[in-house]
Amino acid sequence: MNDYQRLDAWIDAHFDEEVRFLQDLVRVPTDTPPGNNAPHAERTAELLRGFGFEAEKHPVAEAEVKAYGLQSITNLIVRRRYGEGRKQGDESVPGPIVALNAHGDVVPPGEGWTHDPYGGEIVDGKIYGRATAVSKGDFASFTFAVRALESLQAKLKGGVELHFTYDEEWGGELGPGWLLKKGLTKPDLMIAAGFSYEVVTAHNGCLQMEVTVHGKMAHAAIPDTGVDALQGAVRILEALYAQNTLYKQVSSKVAGIRHPYLNVGLIQGGTNTNVVPGKVVFKLDRRMIPEENPQQVEANIRQVIADAAARCPGITVEIRRMLLANALKPLPGNQPLVAAIQKHGRELFGQEIPAMGTTLYTDVRLYGEAGIPGVIYGAGPRTVLESHAKRADERLDLQDLRRATKVVARTLLDLLS
């Protein structure tokens, strides 16, 4: 039996334990908002301790979290060093440090569930619950991949870090971004939570903005005494939606990514049916392909809004940037990750594992911005739609969990041998 087969056999022998670990993680809610996620970090650290893994707890200051719009964040780092090892920042001993990052925060479950969103119920070979696929499933796959690797007691060089963070749904700035800025970690390579049938090397950027349209309230019986903010907002929205036609003429060269697009996901305004609305607020989401310049994109959006508002007498507009997430672009050093994942994925899944981009945006970009080559790969189905991520009845096929754990364990062995 070779080392790959020994890894596989260990994972098979401990798979029921891995599933129980995932169930325990799912049963501690991490809805974001409101984002009270420190209790989940405490529970995760407790469970990891049972495996002999000591998790460093890095709480973000309460004032900083509250200003960010959430309630509590404690990020976790588990450091495992092998062979002679090397301390953080000491380059004298060869061997890479590979970070495995997954986020524990999730969007609230919403309506329409036929299974308890916090139950971790198993039906027909699938585990149901919020974050089973995105991305508590990879808390499990990454943890058990490292345990399998260490079971070999092989001669390794370098090390592994588990990064379990809690604000990906909010942008990642107080998760990986915070850990990197504080100098708490500087890995050489990283793998972030993803799905099993592709290895993602690039993703879209995202610009989110809040637009407040001001008019003047008036009684609906005498509308001429007011300025209708909703009519002004409609003009602005028409101008913004017209941009989508232009965006379709712009094509990305990254496989898996097509063109930019814009969505308005939330609109609020008015005070009553018989009142001319004096204020309307809407929030937009502009997805940027890797080839676009984020500053130019934002400037263009602001200009489109200003031009439309100028055609509406009495209307004024305030624009607030909520989020600017840069695209993930492939870094040259990610090739060992891509090659290893593709090789082992092909063998274990019985099909090719393409390297491609995704239209999502993630906090993986923050590692890329720090110059750390990385990819997105983990336990999950072929598509986000299939996983029901961010929808009712999110689920993860347990065989995808099993096989992805093996792929990651084998990849770590290749990188650290």
Secondary structure as GFF3:
##gff-version 3
##sequence-region A 1 417
A	DSSP	alpha_helix	3	13	.	.	.	ID=ss1
A	DSSP	alpha_helix	15	26	.	.	.	ID=ss2
A	DSSP	alpha_helix	38	49	.	.	.	ID=ss3
A	DSSP	beta_strand	56	59	.	.	.	ID=ss4
A	DSSP	alpha_helix	62	68	.	.	.	ID=ss5
A	DSSP	beta_strand	74	82	.	.	.	ID=ss6
A	DSSP	beta_strand	97	103	.	.	.	ID=ss7
A	DSSP	beta_strand	122	123	.	.	.	ID=ss8
A	DSSP	beta_strand	126	128	.	.	.	ID=ss9
A	DSSP	alpha_helix	136	151	.	.	.	ID=ss10
A	DSSP	beta_strand	158	165	.	.	.	ID=ss11
A	DSSP	three_ten_helix	168	170	.	.	.	ID=ss12
A	DSSP	alpha_helix	176	181	.	.	.	ID=ss13
A	DSSP	beta_strand	189	192	.	.	.	ID=ss14
A	DSSP	beta_strand	199	203	.	.	.	ID=ss15
A	DSSP	beta_strand	205	214	.	.	.	ID=ss16
A	DSSP	beta_strand	218	219	.	.	.	ID=ss17
A	DSSP	three_ten_helix	223	225	.	.	.	ID=ss18
A	DSSP	alpha_helix	229	247	.	.	.	ID=ss19
A	DSSP	beta_strand	261	269	.	.	.	ID=ss20
A	DSSP	beta_strand	275	276	.	.	.	ID=ss21
A	DSSP	beta_strand	279	288	.	.	.	ID=ss22
A	DSSP	alpha_helix	294	310	.	.	.	ID=ss23
A	DSSP	beta_strand	316	325	.	.	.	ID=ss24
A	DSSP	three_ten_helix	332	334	.	.	.	ID=ss25
A	DSSP	alpha_helix	335	349	.	.	.	ID=ss26
A	DSSP	beta_strand	355	358	.	.	.	ID=ss27
A	DSSP	alpha_helix	364	369	.	.	.	ID=ss28
A	DSSP	beta_strand	374	376	.	.	.	ID=ss29
A	DSSP	alpha_helix	384	387	.	.	.	ID=ss30
A	DSSP	beta_strand	395	397	.	.	.	ID=ss31
A	DSSP	alpha_helix	398	416	.	.	.	ID=ss32
###
